[in-house]
Amino acid sequence: MFARLSFVILLCTLFAFSGCSGATHRRGYDRMGGKPVYAQKKAKIGYTFSGDASFYGRGFDGKKTASGEYFDKDDFTCAHRTLPFGTKLRIVRKKTGASVVVRVNDRGPFVKKRVLDLSEAAGKALGLDKAGHAQVTATVIE
């Protein structure tokens, strides 16, 4: 009787914790904090927006992005909350006029007042490796 009861308790415990064992939610997969993200169906060419942008790369290189491709800090890519994956943007840093073309392949940024997270290569091209973040204007070009 005691052996059967112990076995049932063990099974219940294993079942209760089985949902935790396969958790793969690292930064790069499900980062929206449980809030649903509704991606736009198509970005209108010429659509422009402005705001603060930062960059990311270290610690994410080789991990899957929200689009399913693997992040490469040396590619010119970015994370945006709603623009469709594959959308190409021309990013211009307001202070210096430096510009770069990037492709949306991830979701983010996860700092409220930021509009874009750029890959490390794109961030360096705009001089964000020294500043950390900066005001930019982004325009959909493709």
ABEGO torsion letter per residue (X at the ends): XAAAAAAAAAAAAAAAAAAAAABABBBGBBAAGGBBBBBBABBBBGBBBBEBBBBBABGABGBBBAAGBBBBAABBBBBBAABBBGBBBBBBBAAAGBBBBBBBABBOBABAABABBBBAAAAAAAGAAAAGBBBBBBBBAX
